[in-house]
Amino acid sequence: MAAPTFRTARLGLAATLLLAAFAPPAAAAGIDDRSARELLALHNQYRAPLGVPPLRWSAELAEKAQRWAEHLATLGRMEHSGPGENLAMGSAGAFGLTQLAELWGNERRNFTNGVFPAISTTGNWADVGHYSQIIWRGTSAVGCGVARGRGQDVLVCNYSPPGNVMGQRAY
């Protein structure tokens, strides 16, 4: 049996990580209230230690994210619809929503709070762009959607106002 895969979008480029461990399955389509609370809490767990105000859940952003997740699930590939968006794709049923979002948060190990785009210890801001969007001080709302298609679960989170702004610090 092949190991499940996980991808995150970085400016239209996909990085593939092979993960051998299986986890509870992601929702087949849409995010229920419990999952929305869980994803919001996870986002705010990354923000709190930095003294960044907590995000609020936006039904409007979630609807937009849901439509885009469904579109991407039919395509079977990731592409951004615009700024202020985190994308993740994993083998259908192999990852929980929190697991997918935690991989964005794990980028913090390479993050430095420099002036954008100088925010990564690797020299490539795209290596931390998901994490920096989560913690961006000026961002106040998030909404996420999930869909399944072509053997993949797709998680999309939209943020308002968008982060990763040229010439600004994340916090």
PALO-223365 format. One record per residue: x, y, z of N, C-alpha, C, CB in turn; residue in one letter; residue number from 1. Coordinates in nm, 3 decimals, padded with zeros to 5 digits. Glycine has a CB too. Example, Ala and Ser with C-alpha at 12.3 -4.5 7.8 and 13.67 -1.06 7.14 Angstrom:
# PALO-223365
(rec (01.319,-00.569,00.780),(01.230,-00.450,00.780),(01.320,-00.330,00.780),(01.131,-00.447,00.905),"A",1)
(rec (01.285,-00.225,00.708),(01.367,-00.106,00.714),(01.290,00.003,00.787),(01.408,-00.060,00.572),"S",2)
END
This chain:
# PALO-223365
(rec (00.083,-00.117,00.000),(00.000,00.000,00.000),(00.089,00.124,00.000),(-00.095,-00.001,00.120),"M",1)
(rec (00.061,00.218,-00.087),(00.140,00.340,-00.096),(00.109,00.432,00.020),(00.114,00.413,-00.230),"A",2)
(rec (00.210,00.506,00.061),(00.192,00.603,00.169),(00.105,00.718,00.118),(00.329,00.656,00.222),"A",3)
(rec (00.021,00.775,00.203),(-00.059,00.890,00.160),(00.031,01.010,00.136),(-00.167,00.924,00.265),"P",4)
(rec (-00.015,01.100,00.052),(00.063,01.219,00.022),(-00.007,01.342,00.075),(00.086,01.233,-00.129),"T",5)
(rec (00.071,01.446,00.094),(00.021,01.576,00.138),(00.093,01.681,00.058),(00.041,01.597,00.292),"F",6)
(rec (00.020,01.781,00.011),(00.082,01.892,-00.062),(00.028,02.023,-00.009),(00.057,01.880,-00.214),"R",7)
(rec (00.113,02.123,-00.007),(00.071,02.259,00.020),(00.107,02.343,-00.100),(00.136,02.315,00.151),"T",8)
(rec (00.027,02.442,-00.129),(00.054,02.528,-00.243),(00.146,02.641,-00.200),(-00.076,02.585,-00.303),"A",9)
(rec (00.244,02.669,-00.280),(00.336,02.780,-00.257),(00.346,02.856,-00.387),(00.478,02.731,-00.207),"R",10)
(rec (00.271,02.964,-00.395),(00.270,03.047,-00.515),(00.248,02.965,-00.641),(00.401,03.124,-00.526),"L",11)
(rec (00.153,02.872,-00.637),(00.122,02.790,-00.752),(00.211,02.668,-00.765),(00.132,02.871,-00.874),"G",12)
(rec (00.314,02.655,-00.682),(00.401,02.538,-00.686),(00.357,02.442,-00.576),(00.550,02.577,-00.670),"L",13)
(rec (00.362,02.314,-00.601),(00.322,02.217,-00.500),(00.444,02.140,-00.452),(00.216,02.120,-00.556),"A",14)
(rec (00.454,02.128,-00.320),(00.560,02.046,-00.260),(00.493,01.920,-00.209),(00.636,02.123,-00.145),"A",15)
(rec (00.546,01.805,-00.240),(00.486,01.680,-00.198),(00.568,01.617,-00.087),(00.473,01.584,-00.316),"T",16)
(rec (00.501,01.581,00.020),(00.564,01.512,00.131),(00.500,01.375,00.143),(00.551,01.593,00.264),"L",17)
(rec (00.578,01.272,00.156),(00.524,01.140,00.179),(00.513,01.119,00.329),(00.612,01.030,00.113),"L",18)
(rec (00.396,01.083,00.374),(00.372,01.058,00.515),(00.320,00.915,00.531),(00.272,01.161,00.575),"L",19)
(rec (00.380,00.840,00.619),(00.344,00.700,00.632),(00.232,00.676,00.732),(00.464,00.621,00.673),"A",20)
(rec (00.210,00.765,00.826),(00.110,00.742,00.930),(-00.028,00.782,00.881),(00.145,00.821,01.057),"A",21)
(rec (-00.128,00.703,00.920),(-00.265,00.735,00.886),(-00.331,00.803,01.004),(-00.343,00.608,00.846),"F",22)
(rec (-00.431,00.886,00.976),(-00.501,00.961,01.080),(-00.650,00.954,01.053),(-00.453,01.109,01.086),"A",23)
(rec (-00.732,01.007,01.143),(-00.876,01.009,01.117),(-00.905,01.081,00.986),(-00.950,01.077,01.233),"P",24)
(rec (-01.006,01.036,00.913),(-01.034,01.095,00.783),(-01.086,01.238,00.793),(-01.134,01.011,00.709),"P",25)
(rec (-01.058,01.315,00.690),(-01.112,01.450,00.680),(-01.258,01.441,00.634),(-01.029,01.537,00.582),"A",26)
(rec (-01.331,01.547,00.656),(-01.469,01.552,00.612),(-01.476,01.538,00.461),(-01.537,01.682,00.658),"A",27)
(rec (-01.578,01.471,00.411),(-01.590,01.447,00.269),(-01.622,01.576,00.193),(-01.698,01.342,00.242),"A",28)
(rec (-01.706,01.661,00.247),(-01.739,01.787,00.180),(-01.792,01.886,00.283),(-01.843,01.764,00.067),"A",29)
(rec (-01.732,02.000,00.287),(-01.778,02.105,00.377),(-01.723,02.089,00.518),(-01.928,02.107,00.382),"G",30)
(rec (-01.729,02.197,00.592),(-01.678,02.199,00.729),(-01.795,02.219,00.824),(-01.571,02.309,00.748),"I",31)
(rec (-01.812,02.126,00.916),(-01.920,02.137,01.014),(-01.879,02.233,01.125),(-01.957,01.998,01.072),"D",32)
(rec (-01.972,02.265,01.215),(-01.946,02.362,01.322),(-01.831,02.319,01.412),(-02.071,02.383,01.405),"D",33)
(rec (-01.826,02.191,01.446),(-01.719,02.142,01.533),(-01.584,02.159,01.466),(-01.742,01.994,01.569),"R",34)
(rec (-01.575,02.124,01.339),(-01.448,02.138,01.266),(-01.410,02.285,01.249),(-01.459,02.071,01.129),"S",35)
(rec (-01.508,02.371,01.228),(-01.480,02.514,01.217),(-01.422,02.567,01.347),(-01.608,02.591,01.179),"A",36)
(rec (-01.482,02.527,01.460),(-01.429,02.570,01.591),(-01.288,02.517,01.613),(-01.522,02.521,01.706),"R",37)
(rec (-01.264,02.393,01.572),(-01.132,02.331,01.587),(-01.027,02.404,01.503),(-01.139,02.182,01.546),"E",38)
(rec (-01.060,02.435,01.378),(-00.965,02.505,01.292),(-00.939,02.647,01.342),(-01.017,02.509,01.147),"L",39)
(rec (-01.044,02.715,01.388),(-01.027,02.850,01.442),(-00.938,02.846,01.566),(-01.164,02.913,01.476),"L",40)
(rec (-00.964,02.750,01.655),(-00.882,02.737,01.776),(-00.736,02.709,01.741),(-00.937,02.625,01.867),"A",41)
(rec (-00.713,02.625,01.643),(-00.576,02.595,01.602),(-00.506,02.721,01.551),(-00.574,02.485,01.494),"L",42)
(rec (-00.573,02.796,01.465),(-00.515,02.921,01.416),(-00.480,03.013,01.533),(-00.614,02.992,01.319),"H",43)
(rec (-00.571,03.025,01.627),(-00.548,03.117,01.739),(-00.442,03.065,01.836),(-00.678,03.140,01.814),"N",44)
(rec (-00.420,02.935,01.840),(-00.311,02.880,01.921),(-00.175,02.925,01.868),(-00.319,02.726,01.925),"Q",45)
(rec (-00.164,02.941,01.737),(-00.039,02.989,01.679),(-00.021,03.139,01.704),(-00.036,02.960,01.529),"Y",46)
(rec (-00.132,03.213,01.713),(-00.127,03.357,01.728),(-00.103,03.401,01.873),(-00.255,03.418,01.678),"R",47)
(rec (-00.163,03.332,01.967),(-00.162,03.375,02.108),(-00.022,03.397,02.165),(-00.233,03.274,02.191),"A",48)
(rec (00.074,03.305,02.147),(00.206,03.326,02.207),(00.279,03.449,02.153),(00.292,03.204,02.185),"P",49)
(rec (00.234,03.499,02.038),(00.299,03.614,01.975),(00.232,03.745,02.014),(00.297,03.599,01.824),"L",50)
(rec (00.125,03.737,02.094),(00.052,03.857,02.132),(-00.031,03.914,02.019),(00.147,03.961,02.181),"G",51)
(rec (-00.062,03.831,01.920),(-00.142,03.873,01.805),(-00.289,03.848,01.838),(-00.098,03.797,01.675),"V",52)
(rec (-00.377,03.945,01.811),(-00.519,03.925,01.842),(-00.576,03.800,01.775),(-00.599,04.047,01.799),"P",53)
(rec (-00.670,03.734,01.841),(-00.730,03.613,01.783),(-00.811,03.645,01.658),(-00.820,03.544,01.887),"P",54)
(rec (-00.819,03.546,01.571),(-00.903,03.556,01.452),(-01.047,03.524,01.489),(-00.853,03.462,01.340),"L",55)
(rec (-01.139,03.571,01.409),(-01.279,03.531,01.421),(-01.314,03.449,01.296),(-01.375,03.656,01.436),"R",56)
(rec (-01.413,03.361,01.309),(-01.458,03.280,01.196),(-01.548,03.365,01.109),(-01.532,03.151,01.243),"W",57)
(rec (-01.531,03.358,00.979),(-01.613,03.430,00.883),(-01.688,03.332,00.795),(-01.527,03.525,00.799),"S",58)
(rec (-01.820,03.333,00.804),(-01.902,03.246,00.719),(-01.884,03.283,00.573),(-02.051,03.256,00.759),"A",59)
(rec (-01.867,03.411,00.545),(-01.847,03.457,00.408),(-01.716,03.401,00.350),(-01.846,03.611,00.402),"E",60)
(rec (-01.608,03.409,00.427),(-01.481,03.352,00.382),(-01.490,03.201,00.368),(-01.368,03.389,00.478),"L",61)
(rec (-01.564,03.137,00.459),(-01.580,02.991,00.455),(-01.656,02.949,00.329),(-01.654,02.941,00.581),"A",62)
(rec (-01.758,03.024,00.292),(-01.833,02.993,00.169),(-01.743,03.004,00.046),(-01.955,03.087,00.154),"E",63)
(rec (-01.664,03.111,00.043),(-01.570,03.129,-00.069),(-01.468,03.015,-00.072),(-01.497,03.266,-00.057),"K",64)
(rec (-01.414,02.980,00.046),(-01.316,02.871,00.055),(-01.378,02.739,00.012),(-01.262,02.859,00.198),"A",65)
(rec (-01.503,02.715,00.051),(-01.571,02.591,00.014),(-01.586,02.579,-00.137),(-01.709,02.583,00.081),"Q",66)
(rec (-01.629,02.686,-00.200),(-01.643,02.684,-00.347),(-01.509,02.654,-00.414),(-01.700,02.819,-00.399),"R",67)
(rec (-01.400,02.717,-00.363),(-01.269,02.696,-00.424),(-01.219,02.554,-00.397),(-01.169,02.800,-00.372),"W",68)
(rec (-01.242,02.503,-00.276),(-01.202,02.365,-00.244),(-01.272,02.267,-00.338),(-01.234,02.331,-00.096),"A",69)
(rec (-01.399,02.287,-00.362),(-01.473,02.199,-00.454),(-01.417,02.207,-00.595),(-01.623,02.235,-00.455),"E",70)
(rec (-01.383,02.327,-00.638),(-01.323,02.345,-00.771),(-01.189,02.272,-00.780),(-01.304,02.496,-00.802),"H",71)
(rec (-01.105,02.291,-00.679),(-00.974,02.225,-00.681),(-00.987,02.074,-00.674),(-00.890,02.275,-00.565),"L",72)
(rec (-01.085,02.024,-00.599),(-01.105,01.880,-00.589),(-01.141,01.821,-00.726),(-01.215,01.847,-00.487),"A",73)
(rec (-01.213,01.894,-00.808),(-01.246,01.844,-00.942),(-01.124,01.850,-01.034),(-01.362,01.924,-01.003),"T",74)
(rec (-01.036,01.949,-01.011),(-00.915,01.962,-01.093),(-00.809,01.858,-01.055),(-00.857,02.101,-01.079),"L",75)
(rec (-00.801,01.828,-00.925),(-00.698,01.736,-00.878),(-00.562,01.801,-00.865),(-00.688,01.619,-00.969),"G",76)
(rec (-00.558,01.933,-00.863),(-00.433,02.006,-00.844),(-00.464,02.135,-00.769),(-00.362,02.035,-00.981),"R",77)
(rec (-00.358,02.199,-00.720),(-00.377,02.321,-00.643),(-00.335,02.442,-00.723),(-00.300,02.314,-00.513),"M",78)
(rec (-00.414,02.546,-00.709),(-00.379,02.678,-00.761),(-00.454,02.779,-00.678),(-00.414,02.691,-00.914),"E",79)
(rec (-00.389,02.891,-00.653),(-00.450,02.994,-00.570),(-00.555,03.072,-00.648),(-00.343,03.090,-00.517),"H",80)
(rec (-00.660,03.111,-00.577),(-00.763,03.196,-00.637),(-00.731,03.343,-00.615),(-00.900,03.164,-00.580),"S",81)
(rec (-00.640,03.371,-00.523),(-00.603,03.510,-00.494),(-00.521,03.517,-00.367),(-00.728,03.598,-00.482),"G",82)
(rec (-00.490,03.639,-00.322),(-00.410,03.655,-00.199),(-00.489,03.617,-00.076),(-00.360,03.798,-00.186),"P",83)
(rec (-00.418,03.592,00.034),(-00.484,03.562,00.160),(-00.548,03.425,00.162),(-00.587,03.665,00.189),"G",84)
(rec (-00.476,03.327,00.112),(-00.533,03.193,00.099),(-00.426,03.088,00.127),(-00.593,03.172,-00.042),"E",85)
(rec (-00.459,02.990,00.211),(-00.373,02.874,00.234),(-00.442,02.753,00.174),(-00.342,02.853,00.386),"N",86)
(rec (-00.365,02.669,00.107),(-00.417,02.548,00.043),(-00.340,02.426,00.092),(-00.409,02.559,-00.110),"L",87)
(rec (-00.412,02.316,00.107),(-00.348,02.188,00.138),(-00.426,02.078,00.069),(-00.340,02.163,00.292),"A",88)
(rec (-00.355,01.975,00.029),(-00.418,01.860,-00.036),(-00.352,01.734,00.017),(-00.406,01.869,-00.193),"M",89)
(rec (-00.433,01.636,00.053),(-00.380,01.510,00.102),(-00.463,01.393,00.051),(-00.376,01.509,00.254),"G",90)
(rec (-00.406,01.275,00.054),(-00.477,01.154,00.011),(-00.610,01.144,00.084),(-00.391,01.028,00.038),"S",91)
(rec (-00.715,01.115,00.010),(-00.851,01.112,00.066),(-00.859,01.021,00.187),(-00.950,01.065,-00.041),"A",92)
(rec (-00.909,01.077,00.297),(-00.932,01.001,00.419),(-00.808,00.975,00.503),(-00.992,00.873,00.385),"G",93)
(rec (-00.692,01.019,00.459),(-00.569,00.988,00.530),(-00.532,01.091,00.637),(-00.456,00.976,00.433),"A",94)
(rec (-00.588,01.210,00.629),(-00.550,01.317,00.720),(-00.674,01.386,00.775),(-00.460,01.419,00.649),"F",95)
(rec (-00.667,01.425,00.901),(-00.771,01.508,00.958),(-00.748,01.652,00.918),(-00.775,01.493,01.112),"G",96)
(rec (-00.852,01.735,00.929),(-00.840,01.876,00.893),(-00.734,01.945,00.978),(-00.973,01.946,00.909),"L",97)
(rec (-00.732,01.914,01.106),(-00.633,01.975,01.194),(-00.493,01.936,01.150),(-00.656,01.934,01.340),"T",98)
(rec (-00.474,01.812,01.112),(-00.341,01.767,01.066),(-00.297,01.846,00.944),(-00.343,01.617,01.033),"Q",99)
(rec (-00.388,01.868,00.851),(-00.353,01.945,00.731),(-00.313,02.087,00.769),(-00.471,01.947,00.631),"L",100)
(rec (-00.391,02.151,00.855),(-00.361,02.289,00.895),(-00.235,02.296,00.982),(-00.480,02.348,00.972),"A",101)
(rec (-00.208,02.195,01.061),(-00.087,02.196,01.144),(00.040,02.197,01.059),(-00.085,02.074,01.237),"E",102)
(rec (00.034,02.139,00.941),(00.152,02.142,00.855),(00.185,02.285,00.812),(00.131,02.054,00.732),"L",103)
(rec (00.083,02.370,00.799),(00.110,02.512,00.773),(00.180,02.571,00.895),(-00.022,02.590,00.741),"W",104)
(rec (00.126,02.541,01.012),(00.184,02.594,01.136),(00.325,02.545,01.161),(00.097,02.558,01.252),"G",105)
(rec (00.356,02.426,01.116),(00.491,02.372,01.136),(00.598,02.451,01.060),(00.495,02.227,01.093),"N",106)
(rec (00.557,02.534,00.969),(00.654,02.618,00.897),(00.721,02.719,00.990),(00.586,02.690,00.781),"E",107)
(rec (00.666,02.738,01.109),(00.721,02.837,01.203),(00.867,02.809,01.236),(00.639,02.841,01.332),"R",108)
(rec (00.912,02.685,01.222),(01.051,02.653,01.255),(01.149,02.729,01.166),(01.076,02.503,01.241),"R",109)
(rec (01.106,02.774,01.049),(01.192,02.850,00.958),(01.153,02.998,00.950),(01.188,02.790,00.820),"N",110)
(rec (01.058,03.040,01.034),(01.008,03.178,01.028),(01.095,03.273,01.110),(00.864,03.183,01.078),"F",111)
(rec (01.113,03.393,01.058),(01.173,03.503,01.133),(01.090,03.627,01.104),(01.325,03.524,01.095),"T",112)
(rec (01.065,03.708,01.204),(00.977,03.823,01.187),(01.050,03.941,01.126),(00.916,03.863,01.321),"N",113)
(rec (01.098,03.921,01.005),(01.162,04.029,00.930),(01.058,04.106,00.851),(01.270,03.973,00.837),"G",114)
(rec (01.105,04.197,00.768),(01.017,04.273,00.680),(00.992,04.188,00.556),(01.080,04.412,00.642),"V",115)
(rec (00.866,04.164,00.525),(00.829,04.078,00.412),(00.890,04.133,00.283),(00.674,04.069,00.398),"F",116)
(rec (00.959,04.048,00.205),(00.961,03.903,00.203),(01.075,03.837,00.280),(00.967,03.859,00.064),"P",117)
(rec (01.151,03.910,00.358),(01.264,03.854,00.433),(01.214,03.795,00.565),(01.373,03.963,00.459),"A",118)
(rec (01.135,03.687,00.555),(01.072,03.629,00.674),(01.109,03.483,00.697),(00.923,03.640,00.662),"I",119)
(rec (01.203,03.431,00.622),(01.239,03.290,00.634),(01.389,03.273,00.654),(01.194,03.213,00.511),"S",120)
(rec (01.424,03.185,00.745),(01.565,03.154,00.767),(01.626,03.081,00.648),(01.581,03.071,00.894),"T",121)
(rec (01.541,03.028,00.560),(01.591,02.959,00.441),(01.621,03.056,00.328),(01.491,02.855,00.395),"T",122)
(rec (01.574,03.180,00.340),(01.591,03.277,00.233),(01.476,03.278,00.134),(01.718,03.251,00.162),"G",123)
(rec (01.381,03.186,00.147),(01.266,03.177,00.056),(01.139,03.195,00.138),(01.265,03.041,-00.021),"N",124)
(rec (01.072,03.309,00.123),(00.953,03.336,00.203),(00.844,03.231,00.183),(00.898,03.473,00.170),"W",125)
(rec (00.840,03.167,00.067),(00.737,03.066,00.041),(00.749,02.946,00.136),(00.746,03.018,-00.103),"A",126)
(rec (00.867,02.928,00.197),(00.885,02.819,00.293),(00.809,02.843,00.423),(01.033,02.801,00.323),"D",127)
(rec (00.766,02.965,00.447),(00.694,03.000,00.570),(00.566,03.078,00.542),(00.784,03.081,00.662),"V",128)
(rec (00.529,03.091,00.417),(00.416,03.176,00.377),(00.282,03.136,00.433),(00.407,03.177,00.231),"G",129)
(rec (00.260,03.007,00.457),(00.134,02.963,00.518),(00.129,03.006,00.664),(00.117,02.809,00.507),"H",130)
(rec (00.240,02.980,00.734),(00.247,03.017,00.876),(00.235,03.168,00.893),(00.378,02.968,00.938),"Y",131)
(rec (00.309,03.245,00.811),(00.303,03.390,00.826),(00.162,03.443,00.800),(00.402,03.457,00.732),"S",132)
(rec (00.087,03.380,00.708),(-00.051,03.422,00.685),(-00.135,03.396,00.810),(-00.111,03.348,00.564),"Q",133)
(rec (-00.114,03.283,00.874),(-00.190,03.250,00.996),(-00.166,03.353,01.105),(-00.152,03.109,01.046),"I",134)
(rec (-00.042,03.396,01.122),(-00.008,03.483,01.235),(-00.007,03.632,01.200),(00.127,03.445,01.289),"I",135)
(rec (-00.035,03.669,01.076),(-00.025,03.808,01.033),(-00.114,03.896,01.119),(-00.064,03.821,00.884),"W",136)
(rec (-00.053,03.995,01.186),(-00.125,04.080,01.282),(-00.247,04.149,01.219),(-00.031,04.186,01.337),"R",137)
(rec (-00.235,04.196,01.098),(-00.344,04.269,01.035),(-00.461,04.183,00.992),(-00.292,04.341,00.917),"G",138)
(rec (-00.444,04.051,00.993),(-00.553,03.961,00.956),(-00.645,03.944,01.075),(-00.498,03.823,00.909),"T",139)
(rec (-00.775,03.954,01.052),(-00.871,03.946,01.162),(-00.973,03.833,01.147),(-00.944,04.076,01.176),"S",140)
(rec (-00.983,03.774,01.028),(-01.086,03.671,01.006),(-01.032,03.559,00.919),(-01.211,03.733,00.942),"A",141)
(rec (-01.089,03.441,00.941),(-01.055,03.323,00.862),(-01.184,03.245,00.836),(-00.948,03.233,00.935),"V",142)
(rec (-01.188,03.178,00.724),(-01.296,03.085,00.691),(-01.239,02.977,00.602),(-01.415,03.158,00.621),"G",143)
(rec (-01.279,02.852,00.626),(-01.218,02.739,00.555),(-01.325,02.652,00.491),(-01.133,02.656,00.650),"C",144)
(rec (-01.283,02.579,00.389),(-01.368,02.483,00.322),(-01.288,02.358,00.289),(-01.430,02.543,00.195),"G",145)
(rec (-01.357,02.247,00.275),(-01.290,02.121,00.242),(-01.377,02.044,00.143),(-01.263,02.036,00.369),"V",146)
(rec (-01.310,01.975,00.050),(-01.381,01.893,-00.048),(-01.294,01.773,-00.083),(-01.416,01.976,-00.175),"A",147)
(rec (-01.360,01.672,-00.136),(-01.291,01.550,-00.177),(-01.318,01.524,-00.324),(-01.337,01.428,-00.091),"R",148)
(rec (-01.210,01.489,-00.395),(-01.224,01.455,-00.536),(-01.093,01.402,-00.589),(-01.270,01.575,-00.617),"G",149)
(rec (-01.101,01.316,-00.690),(-00.982,01.259,-00.754),(-00.887,01.195,-00.654),(-00.908,01.367,-00.832),"R",150)
(rec (-00.946,01.134,-00.550),(-00.866,01.064,-00.450),(-00.795,01.155,-00.351),(-00.766,00.981,-00.518),"G",151)
(rec (-00.834,01.282,-00.344),(-00.768,01.380,-00.259),(-00.871,01.455,-00.173),(-00.687,01.479,-00.343),"Q",152)
(rec (-00.829,01.495,-00.054),(-00.903,01.591,00.027),(-00.832,01.724,00.011),(-00.911,01.547,00.179),"D",153)
(rec (-00.909,01.829,-00.012),(-00.854,01.963,-00.034),(-00.906,02.054,00.076),(-00.892,02.018,-00.175),"V",154)
(rec (-00.814,02.119,00.147),(-00.847,02.218,00.249),(-00.805,02.355,00.198),(-00.778,02.185,00.386),"L",155)
(rec (-00.899,02.450,00.204),(-00.872,02.588,00.166),(-00.912,02.675,00.283),(-00.949,02.628,00.035),"V",156)
(rec (-00.823,02.765,00.326),(-00.857,02.867,00.426),(-00.831,03.003,00.364),(-00.775,02.847,00.559),"C",157)
(rec (-00.930,03.091,00.375),(-00.917,03.229,00.328),(-00.907,03.322,00.448),(-01.038,03.269,00.238),"N",158)
(rec (-00.828,03.429,00.432),(-00.798,03.522,00.540),(-00.831,03.665,00.496),(-00.650,03.511,00.583),"Y",159)
(rec (-00.880,03.743,00.591),(-00.910,03.883,00.563),(-00.872,03.969,00.682),(-01.060,03.901,00.528),"S",160)
(rec (-00.811,04.082,00.653),(-00.742,04.114,00.528),(-00.623,04.020,00.507),(-00.694,04.262,00.528),"P",161)
(rec (-00.583,04.003,00.380),(-00.472,03.913,00.351),(-00.342,03.958,00.417),(-00.452,03.902,00.200),"P",162)
(rec (-00.257,03.863,00.447),(-00.125,03.890,00.503),(-00.019,03.883,00.395),(-00.093,03.792,00.615),"G",163)
(rec (00.106,03.865,00.440),(00.220,03.856,00.349),(00.228,03.979,00.260),(00.211,03.729,00.263),"N",164)
(rec (00.224,04.096,00.324),(00.223,04.224,00.254),(00.366,04.277,00.241),(00.133,04.326,00.327),"V",165)
(rec (00.405,04.307,00.118),(00.538,04.356,00.087),(00.572,04.476,00.177),(00.549,04.395,-00.063),"M",166)
(rec (00.692,04.470,00.238),(00.742,04.580,00.317),(00.689,04.587,00.460),(00.710,04.706,00.248),"G",167)
(rec (00.609,04.490,00.502),(00.554,04.489,00.637),(00.607,04.369,00.717),(00.400,04.486,00.633),"Q",168)
(rec (00.600,04.380,00.848),(00.631,04.268,00.937),(00.501,04.194,00.966),(00.699,04.317,01.070),"R",169)
(rec (00.514,04.065,00.995),(00.396,03.984,01.027),(00.331,04.034,01.156),(00.435,03.836,01.042),"A",170)
(rec (00.411,04.070,01.255),(00.358,04.119,01.383),(00.457,04.212,01.449),(00.323,04.003,01.477),"Y",171)
END
